[in-house]
Amino acid sequence: MSKMFIIKDISGQSEQAVQHAGQFLPYTHKKLGFNKPVGVNFISDPENAKDPLGKTAYYDPNKMEITIFVDKRHVKDILRSISHELVHHGQN
């Protein structure tokens, strides 16, 4: 894995998403061309998952980290959230 990405599965339940993110992140790095490392944190928040309009992900520009909420989400949807937040990282 490149030093451009630090992936943490804080949720302890996202092994498949972490595996796919590990393959996806180098591709997005090449396509988006950002030059700063980014952290990607997979977290569980059951209360957020109950809310139909709950958070899916967010980017913290001060920490240069993406946080992804994983409860009750398909891997494709998680990757879509990562790509969206990586655009914000590239803008930073």
DAKAVEN-V285977 format. One record per helix or strand of 3 or more residues. SS is the DSSP state (helix for helix, strand for strand). FROM is the first residue (numbers start at 0). LEN is the number of residues. Records with the same first field share a line. If there is no record, write none. Layout:
SS=FROM-LEN, FROM-LEN
This chain:
strand=4-5, 37-6, 56-4, 64-5
helix=14-18, 45-5, 74-17
